[in-house]
Amino acid sequence: MTDLAIAHVTIDCADAAALAGFYAALLDRAVDPEATPFFATVGRSTGAQPVLMFIQVPDKTPGKNSIHLDLHTADLPGAVARAVGLGAKQVGDFNEYGAVWTTLSDPEGNLFDIGAS
């Protein structure tokens, strides 16, 4: 049994606030307070699940999927080790926007994140 759950659907983009505004309107929701061109969310302030998270990236790197799963767990090292044991490859560790997470690639090369909850 695992405690992993989908926390966010993350969308890499050029303007986080603008794209969050599009999806918020499409879903009849509000963009969460303090959205910027660099980082924005839809659903976090209301408890909606999953939260849509928008992050500005300098460019869409070839081979990097622009939408990926963010999974959260209380045991980040254990969950990362389990994912690697199942065939994932660890790409990098990050500590940004008040969150800590590890980016991995699945066996087909699609990126996903596991973050500390």
C-alpha positions as CSV (number, residue, x, y, z in Angstrom):
1,M,0.0,0.0,0.0
2,T,1.3,3.5,-0.9
3,D,0.3,6.9,0.3
4,L,0.9,8.6,-3.1
5,A,-1.9,10.8,-4.3
6,I,-2.2,13.2,-7.3
7,A,-1.7,16.6,-5.9
8,H,-1.2,18.9,-8.9
9,V,-1.3,18.8,-12.7
10,T,1.6,21.0,-13.7
11,I,1.7,22.9,-17.0
12,D,4.9,24.4,-18.2
13,C,4.2,27.6,-20.0
14,A,5.4,31.1,-21.1
15,D,3.1,33.1,-18.9
16,A,1.8,31.3,-15.8
17,A,-0.9,33.9,-14.8
18,A,-2.3,34.2,-18.3
19,L,-2.6,30.4,-18.9
20,A,-4.0,29.9,-15.4
21,G,-6.6,32.6,-16.3
22,F,-7.6,30.6,-19.4
23,Y,-8.0,27.3,-17.5
24,A,-9.8,29.0,-14.6
25,A,-12.3,30.6,-17.0
26,L,-12.7,27.3,-18.8
27,L,-13.4,25.4,-15.6
28,D,-15.4,28.2,-14.0
29,R,-12.9,28.6,-11.2
30,A,-10.7,31.4,-9.9
31,V,-7.0,31.9,-10.2
32,D,-5.6,31.6,-6.7
33,P,-4.3,34.9,-5.2
34,E,-0.8,36.2,-5.9
35,A,-0.5,34.7,-9.4
36,T,2.5,36.0,-11.4
37,P,3.9,35.4,-14.9
38,F,6.2,32.9,-13.2
39,F,3.9,30.8,-11.0
40,A,0.1,30.5,-10.6
41,T,-2.4,27.9,-9.4
42,V,-6.1,27.2,-9.8
43,G,-7.9,25.3,-7.0
44,R,-5.3,25.4,-4.2
45,S,-7.1,28.1,-2.2
46,T,-10.5,26.3,-2.5
47,G,-9.2,22.8,-1.8
48,A,-10.1,21.6,-5.3
49,Q,-8.3,18.4,-6.4
50,P,-6.2,18.1,-8.3
51,V,-4.8,21.6,-8.2
52,L,-3.7,23.0,-11.6
53,M,-0.2,24.5,-11.3
54,F,1.4,26.7,-14.0
55,I,5.1,27.3,-14.0
56,Q,7.0,29.6,-16.5
57,V,9.8,27.9,-18.3
58,P,12.4,29.6,-20.5
59,D,11.4,27.3,-23.5
60,K,9.8,24.0,-24.1
61,T,12.8,21.7,-24.2
62,P,12.4,19.0,-26.8
63,G,11.6,15.7,-25.2
64,K,10.1,17.3,-22.0
65,N,6.4,16.9,-21.6
66,S,4.7,20.2,-20.8
67,I,2.1,18.5,-18.6
68,H,3.1,16.1,-15.9
69,L,1.9,14.5,-12.7
70,D,2.9,15.8,-9.3
71,L,2.6,13.2,-6.6
72,H,2.9,14.0,-2.9
73,T,4.0,11.8,0.0
74,A,5.1,12.1,3.6
75,D,8.1,9.8,2.8
76,L,9.9,11.5,-0.1
77,P,13.1,9.4,0.0
78,G,11.1,6.1,0.2
79,A,8.7,7.0,-2.6
80,V,11.6,8.1,-4.9
81,A,13.4,4.8,-4.1
82,R,10.2,2.8,-4.8
83,A,9.7,4.6,-8.1
84,V,13.3,4.0,-9.2
85,G,12.9,0.4,-8.2
86,L,9.9,0.2,-10.5
87,G,11.9,1.5,-13.4
88,A,11.9,5.3,-13.1
89,K,15.1,7.3,-13.4
90,Q,15.9,10.2,-11.0
91,V,16.3,13.4,-13.0
92,G,16.9,16.0,-10.2
93,D,16.0,17.3,-6.8
94,F,14.5,20.8,-6.3
95,N,13.5,23.2,-3.5
96,E,11.5,26.1,-5.0
97,Y,8.2,28.0,-4.5
98,G,8.1,26.7,-0.9
99,A,8.1,23.1,-2.0
100,V,10.6,20.2,-2.1
101,W,10.4,17.6,-4.8
102,T,12.2,15.1,-7.0
103,T,11.7,15.0,-10.8
104,L,11.8,11.5,-12.3
105,S,11.2,10.0,-15.7
106,D,9.0,7.0,-16.2
107,P,10.2,4.0,-18.2
108,E,9.1,5.7,-21.5
109,G,10.8,9.0,-20.6
110,N,7.8,11.0,-19.4
111,L,8.6,13.3,-16.5
112,F,6.7,13.3,-13.2
113,D,7.4,14.8,-9.8
114,I,7.2,13.4,-6.3
115,G,7.0,16.1,-3.6
116,A,7.1,16.2,0.2
117,S,3.7,16.8,1.6
